[in-house]
């Protein structure tokens, strides 16, 4: 759907920056669209709702068993279902691997070549697979994304998966190739910054890449004139890598004012609080934000990783 990029340029960039409400407002103002554009508009709206964690809203609009729906919308339903299930799995419910099986069937259906022709479908389906966390699913996701090497969303999700599997070196190599054709794109800059912040500093052991990441995030925030938990957390993460914990704490406070229950903000605050203040205060702050995070999102990767490490000492 590359021919629709200009129509949805603003909405897409707002979505990438975590400005979901603004993206929805922008999309609602777009009228007189043809059928392909209406589908793309719907998909972006559902992606914004998923970004807001309004999974039930998407599932109500796209009920199961609607096999006649476009593959892109079926994939979005599965993405919302999978994320909702992750929450339920940590509260005694959820359907586990069912969503992965369904998206694999959707991708491999003989009548569906959408994963090869529509990069947006590839991104959504790959995200469902990558969220499953298994190496087999992650490999399948990367293979699907590799079919669209000049699509920035596919590139950005590939970078994210490389980071998740601790291969920041591959993320850096990929972004080195992308710079030649997409350096000025906000999404390319986001991917560049995430690759940098996960690189472990620079080759000499310094903090140059962390500083680079901070400046990219900061410039994106200023250029877009939006303040979102996503951008504030990104800047705070860079500041923590630079050992500038007080400044990171200020950014996280701003993020909490926007969304007091944002899981990423609470996770970052749990880390940051460990380095701010006296030992007792730091420990109390850490435990406070961990408790809030467990309540807000018990399936959060930070919680899962922390519990797994704690279990090793039991």
N, C-alpha and C positions, 0 to 999 in steps of 0.2 A: 504493500500500500504506500509506496514511496511517493506516489503522486499526490498524497494527501498531507504530506509533511508541512507545507506552507500554511494550509488551512488551520492546522492544529498546533502550529509552532509554539505559540504562547502557552496553551494549555499543557502541552507536553513538558515544557521546561518548568512550569509551576509544579507539575507532578513530580519531576525528577528532584526538585528542591524541597519536596515535602510540604508544599503549600496547597494542600488538598482542597480546602474550602475555596480558595481563590481559583483553582483549576476548575472546580465545579461551576463557579460563577461565570467564568469565561466560556465554558462549554454551553451553558444555558443560553448564552447570548448568540450562539451560532445557529442560524436558521437557514431555510431554503437550501438544504443539502440534498445531494442525490443519495441513492440507496447505499452505495459503498461508504459514503461519508457518514451517513446515519449510523452504520455499523461501527465505524471507527469512533464516532462520538460516544455511542453506547459503551464501547469497550473502555474508553478513557474514563468515563463516568464510573464504571464498575471498579476500575483500578484505583480511582480516587477513594471510593468507599472502602476498598480493601486496605488502602493506606491509612484510613481513619479507623481501621479495625471494626468496621461495621459489616461483619461477615454475614450476619443474618439478613441484612438488607439485600445483599447480592443473592443469597440463597433463596430468598422469597421471590425475587424477580426472575431467577433462573432455576426453577425447580428441577430436581432429578428426573430422568426419563424423557427429557426433551431432546431426543436424538435428531430431530429435524432442525434444530437450531444450528446456526453456523458453528463450525469447529472452534472458532476463536471464543465465542460465548460459552461453549461447553467447557473449554479449558479454563476460562475465568471462574466458572462455577466450581470446578475441581480445585482451583487455587484457593478460593474462599473456604471450601469445605475442608481442605487440608489444614489450613491455618486455624480454623475453628476446632478441628479435631485435636490439634496440638494442645490447645487450651484444655479441652475436655479430657485428654489422656492424663493430665496432671490433676484432674478432679474426679477420677474414677470412671470416665466415659471415653468416647471417641471411637473411631472406626479403624485407626491404625493404617495398615498397608492397603486398604481398599482403594483409597484415592490414587495411590501410585499405580495400582493395577488398572484402574479405569483410564488414567491418562496414557498409559502404555498402549492400551487397546485403541484409544482415540488416535494416537500418533501412527500406529501400525495398520489402521483400517485400510483395506484396499481402495476404498472409495475416497480416501482423504490424502491428498498430496499437499495439504496446506502447510505442513511443517517445512516443505521445500520451497514454497512460493510466498509465504507470508511470514516475514521475520517477527511480527508482533505475536503471532501464534507460537512461533518457536520460543520466544522469550517467556511467555506465560507457561507453556508446557514444561520448558526447561526449569523454570522456577519451582514448579510443583515437584519435579524430580529432585532438584538440588535440595529442597527443604526436607526431603526424606532423610538426608544425611548419610546414606549408604554409598560406598565407593562405586558400586555398580550403577546406581542411579546418577551419581555425579558425572561419571564417565559418559553415560548416555546423554545427559544434559549438555555436556561440552561438545559432543559430536553433533548434536542438533544445532547448537549455536554456530559451530564452525561452518555450517552450510551458508552462513550469511556474514562473511568476513568484512563487508563494507557497511554493515548496519551498526550504528553506534549503540543501540540498546543491546544487541547481541554481544558486542565487544564489552560493554560495561558489565553485563551479567557474567561473562567469562572471567573478567578481572575479579569480580566478587567471589566466584567459585574458587579461583586460584588462591585468593586470600584465605578463604575458609579452609582449604586443604593445606595451608601453610606453604604455598609455593609462590611467595611474593616475587621470586626471581622470574617466574614465567609471566606474572602480571606486568612486571617492569619491561620485559622483552616485548610483550604484546603492545604496550603503550608506546614504546619506541617506534614501532611500525605505524601506529595510528597517527602519531604527530604529523606525519607528512600530508595527511588529507583531512584531519578533523580537529586540529589543535584549538581552534577558537570556539568550538561548540561547548556550551555549558555542561552537557553530559560527558563529553570527552575530558573536560577539566576536572569534573567530579571523579571520574575513573582514574585520572592521573594522580589526583590527590590521595585517593584511597590506596593506590599502589604504592605511593611514596611513604605514606604513614605506616604501612605495614612492612617496610623494607628493612627496618632495623637501623636507621640512620644512614650515613654515607659510608663509602668504602674505607675511609680513614678512621671510622669509629666516631665521627662527629655527628652533629644534629642537623646538618644541612637539609636533608630530605624532610625532616619533621617541620622545619621552618618553611620550606617550600609548600608543604601541604597546608599549613596554617594560612599562608598568604593567598593560596588559591581559594580556600573556603571563605576567607574574609572578602576577597574581591567579588566572589559570586554573590555573597550576601549584600554587598553594597550595590553591585550592578543591577541586581534583581529587585532591590528595594523591598524584599520580604524578609521577615524574621521567623524562622521555623525551628522547632525542636531538632530537626535533622541537621540543619546548618549550625546551630548553636552547639550541639553535641559534637559535631565534626571539629569545630574550632576548639572546643574544650579538650577533646582527645589529643589534638596536636599540642596544645599547651601542656597537657600532662606529660607527653613524651619529652617535652622541653623542660620538664621539672618546674614549670611555672604554675604551681598548684593554686595559688590564690586567684590568679587570673582565670584559671579553669573553673574554679568554684563560682566566680562571678557570672561566667557564661552559663553555667548550669543553673544558677538561680534564675536567670532570665528564661531559660527553657522551662523551668518549673512554673513560672508565672503564666506561660502559654498553655501548659498541660501538666497539671500536678501529678498525674498518674502515668506519664509517659515512661515505659519500661527502660528504654535506653538511657534516659536522663537519670533515672534512679540507679541503674547499674553503674553508670559513670560516676555518680555522686558517691556510691559505696566505695569505689576505688579512690576517688579524690579525697574523701574524708579521712582515709587512712594516713594521708600525708599532711593534713592541715590541723594545726593545734597541738596541744600536749598529748601524751600517749593515751591517757584515759579518755579525753575528749574525742580523740581520733577514733578510738575503739567504739565509743558510744555512737558516734556519727556513722561509722561503718555499719554497725548493727541496726541502727535506725533505718537506713536506706535499704539494707538487705531485707528487712521485714516488710517494708513498703513494696519492694520489688516482688517478693514472694506473693504478696496479696494481689498485686496488679497483674503479674504475668508469671505464674509458677513454671511455665514452660520456657522461659527466657534462656537463651544459650549460656549466659553468665551463671544462672542458677544451676543449670544442668552440669556445667563444668565444675562449679564449686562443690556440688554434692558428690560428683564422681571422685573428685580429689579427696574429699572428706571421708568417703567410704573406704579409701585405700588405707586409712589409718585406724579404722574400726576393728 
